[in-house]
Amino acid sequence: MANTFVGSAEFRWSNAVPVVVQHSTVINSTQTGNQSIQNIQTIGTSAEVLVVGDVVPGYLYFKNLDATNYIDLGIENTAITPIVFRLKAGEGVLVPTTNGTWYAKANTAACDLLVAACDA
């Protein structure tokens, strides 16, 4: 039996006036593989490859566990240029991807980054 991936994301904004922007999505995907990984990786201030083991990612989840500094994420290792995501302290993001190699670089000091991935 095939494994399934279920992910969700929500975007919600409101202010003092009665204007509200709200969107959400749920992803249901049947995996062609059966690998997954969850890892907390300490990211230094130089670009480094993210560890995903034998997983060929279809989806990645990143969360910056640092309380102060941001982490840049990208798919090029030369100083993370171009930056695909900048995760501020405490932020997370769910990413659909066909790229198996991602890089990260912390700003100012080393930061812990939660990396979770599952096969496409």
Secondary structure as UniProt FT lines:
FT   STRAND          4..14
FT   STRAND          20..30
FT   STRAND          36..43
FT   STRAND          48..49
FT   TURN            53..54
FT   STRAND          57..64
FT   STRAND          71..74
FT   TURN            79..80
FT   STRAND          85..87
FT   TURN            89..90
FT   STRAND          92..96
FT   STRAND          103..106
FT   STRAND          111..119
//
